[in-house]
Each structure stands twice: as structure tokens, then as C-alpha cells.
Amino acid sequence: MKNFVVIVILALYFTATTESLQEIMNTFQKARLEVRAPCLHLLSNETLTTLKTRRHLDNPEIRCFKACLMERQGYLKDNKIFIDEYEKLIDVNLKRIKELNMKFARACVNEAEKSENKCELAHNYNRCILHQTRKHYNQTAEENDENQNQHL
């Protein structure tokens, strides 16, 4: 009986962990979509549907989509790649990621440290980070939607 209870508890834990990881991935996918949204018009419904099942697809639409992203990010101009601009983009993104992660960490650390033991502390801290991440990216997505609606 004890073994059964342990197995059930472990199954619930791994299910909850997997669902949390999926939620994190969905949040980050939403953020990626914000960057890609202005170029999505270059992809047909057929290509978008195919992309759902095939991660690496190569056709003229995909190639133009990638070019659009590079242009929007500022490192492709007049059929030339500006590697210095690409490096700046990486630096800005890394700095932004670090700032966001530290902002989330600072928002969570004090409350998590009130936990009774290290297991609860880890759980509460990670749950808070997930909440902060979801809150940030959902807010960003909503702001993006509002801005796009204003242009209609």
C-alpha cells in the first residue's frame, strides 16, 4: 500500500511539473510570436499548418519570412548582413533577459525564503518565477494586441 501511495504522489508531482514546463514554453512561444507577428502575412495557411508538424520547412515563403525578421531586427539591409547590428541585437537581448530574470527573482526571493524547508522554498520560488514570467509576457502580448488594434 505504501508503494502505491508513493507512486501516486510521484505521478502527480511529475504531471504537475510537466504541466508547469508546458506553461513556461507556451509563455515563451507567445513572446516569440510577438516578434514574428509583423512578418506572418508572408506565410500561407498551408505553410503555417505544415509548420505545426514539421519544424524545419524550407520553401520560398519561409525564406522570405526569415528575411523579413532579419530586416525588422535591423541586421539585413539592401541584401547585406550587418554583423555589427546583429551583435548589438544579441547584446540587447541578453541584457534584457538578464534584467527580466533578475526582476522576477527579486520579486520572488523574500516570499520564498519564508518557507518552512528547502523543498517548499524551491517550490514556492519556482512557482513565483513562473507566475512573474507569465504575468510579464501576457501583459506584453495584450499591449501588443492593443497597439495592433489601434492601427486598424
Summary of the structure (lengths in Angstrom):
residues: 152
radius of gyration: 20.7
end to end distance: 62.2
largest distance: 70.3
contacts: 349
relative contact order: 0.09
helix: 83%
strand: 3%
